[in-house]
Amino acid sequence: MENPTITVIFTLFISLTAMNMTKAERCTSVDKSHVIPTTPLVIFLEKVQEAALQSYGHKGFDPKLYVDMSLKHNLSLTVEAFNKLSRSLNGSISAHDLDVFIGKYLGVVDEDLVYVEPVDYVAEPEGFLPKVKNSEVRTWALEVHSLWKNLSRKVSDKVLEKPEFYTLLPLKNPVIIPGSRFREVYYWDSYWVIRGLLASKMYETAKGIVTNLFSLIDQFGYVLNGSRAYYSNRSQPPVLAAMIVEIYNRTGDLDLVKGSLPALLKEYHFWNSGVHKVTIQDAQGSNHSLSRYYAMWNKPRPESSTIDGETASKLPNICGKKQLYRDLASAAESGWDFSSRWMRNQSDLTTTSTTSILPVDLNAFLLKMELDIAFLANLVGESSIVAHFTEASQNRQKAMNCILWNTEMGQWLDYWLGNSNTSEDIYKWEDLHQNKKSFASNFVPLWAELLNSDDITTQKVVQSLKSSGLIQPAGIAMTLSNTGQQWDFPNGWPPLQHIIIEGLSRSGLEEARALAEDIAVRWIRTNYVAYKKTGAMHEKYDVTKCGAYGGGGEYVPQTGFGWANGVVLALLEEFGWPEDLKIDCY
């Protein structure tokens, strides 16, 4: 049953992964290593963004708005007109002149993606959330289900006709956007969107989303952070294989499984070679391979160019600024942008050092990817792939337990890379480099079923989570540090709630299942109460109080919201809601 095309790709993949890790970059003022260039359009729109900040001021300013604009005329004509605008002594353009220029030469955001009715949406799907017995909760769940219609888009024909006029990447199938300022597809958001779509019985829409992601891998070799040209220098947490498994479990679609394997092998190579791959020697002298986040970029992120420039202005030299830009973009690749988790000094964003950390969550996602690829390959008879990825998963489990596991804390811990001890860039493990702080990400290995049937260690992890301080009245906090960054206390984010709840629930321990249900009730309740107060689902919530949405970070809180909707629907499908259980805050 082995497919010859997949076998060839697999053989190529094996030979590539055997290559040595690229040497760590030297920081010089002309360093261009590990950088994927952006497009001339993005570079120009960054200049418009900078001019807009000077002209309009900080109040209500969103830098992303400007790099999402499109051209009405060709780029050279537009640049010429922009360069001819009158400027004051400090180089700024009057707000009026910039308004006129934008109106004449640039297209408004939202015209590149247009509304489309999902083909498989029905107001009340057959068999929808059978475990939800409470009529109040069912009515709300149907309203959340109806939000898929609001968030459904397709790429405009204009983008397909003149792609060079847009930063949006042309995708073939309709998409579900997160909402508000996020007007395009995002990688890891899509996993929880799909979990919600499956609860809503919207299987075709879910398949269309993963097919779009395959096309990004075909073009770039990995799934981009989001479907814009300015995201081409980084990915996001790798959960595509998990999407395929979930869709297959509902639909039994073997054609989708077969078609997914070449893309998944390419993506796996991206995360396990070059700058993402790190070799580390444990206390017994054995070498292990683990992965890290590492954006291929050393300039301000275009969608936040003015903000990153301002942050880096506190650093004295070009070398330090370039490294900070890479670490900020790498934190965006992690999805946790931004958090004290990545900072050497939690009160100073300029100490962000994401590329110097072996993160628990990324390696747990990759472990799950290895297990998922083995599962999918087995379905279609690709036995050599099954064997390879089974072995890879065993190696990663061993590596995570040797390098990241901390027995005293009962958690897996992020590991800070010191200087490598050899010319081959092999790092030597030292206990003092484990980050002994409790983060929600420390518990992601539960989701990857790292413990399998090890009930004693599972019990230890459950006790550790209970005593960590992360479990709050309305869900799980991301960290215990209140820094004002949006991935820090008191914020709780939908994906981590779901990952930890599902990991606990799957473990088989009664105590873990009870804790999962308790956290799920807290999370569903706070989403419901916030929805009733504000009329919206939110991207994040303040877990210290029921019904409060989150804040902090570099943009105003967003509503919509793709992954919040998906997590609530998936949790209601799993746990239901009894008729007599109160839904309002106590």
Secondary structure as UniProt FT lines:
FT   HELIX           4..17
FT   TURN            29..30
FT   TURN            33..34
FT   HELIX           40..56
FT   TURN            59..60
FT   HELIX           64..67
FT   STRAND          70..71
FT   HELIX           75..83
FT   TURN            89..90
FT   HELIX           95..105
FT   STRAND          106..107
FT   TURN            109..110
FT   STRAND          113..115
FT   TURN            119..120
FT   TURN            126..127
FT   TURN            130..131
FT   HELIX           135..150
FT   STRAND          152..155
FT   HELIX           157..161
FT   HELIX           163..165
FT   STRAND          175..176
FT   TURN            180..181
FT   HELIX           187..199
FT   TURN            200..201
FT   HELIX           203..220
FT   HELIX           229..231
FT   TURN            232..233
FT   HELIX           240..251
FT   HELIX           254..271
FT   HELIX           274..276
FT   STRAND          277..281
FT   TURN            283..284
FT   STRAND          287..291
FT   HELIX           302..304
FT   HELIX           305..312
FT   TURN            313..314
FT   HELIX           318..334
FT   HELIX           340..342
FT   TURN            346..347
FT   HELIX           349..351
FT   HELIX           354..356
FT   STRAND          357..358
FT   HELIX           360..379
FT   TURN            380..381
FT   HELIX           383..403
FT   STRAND          405..406
FT   TURN            407..410
FT   STRAND          411..412
FT   STRAND          415..416
FT   TURN            423..424
FT   STRAND          426..428
FT   HELIX           431..433
FT   HELIX           440..446
FT   TURN            447..453
FT   HELIX           455..467
FT   STRAND          471..472
FT   TURN            473..474
FT   STRAND          475..476
FT   TURN            486..487
FT   TURN            489..490
FT   STRAND          491..492
FT   HELIX           494..506
FT   HELIX           510..534
FT   STRAND          541..542
FT   TURN            543..544
FT   TURN            546..547
FT   HELIX           562..575
FT   TURN            579..580
//
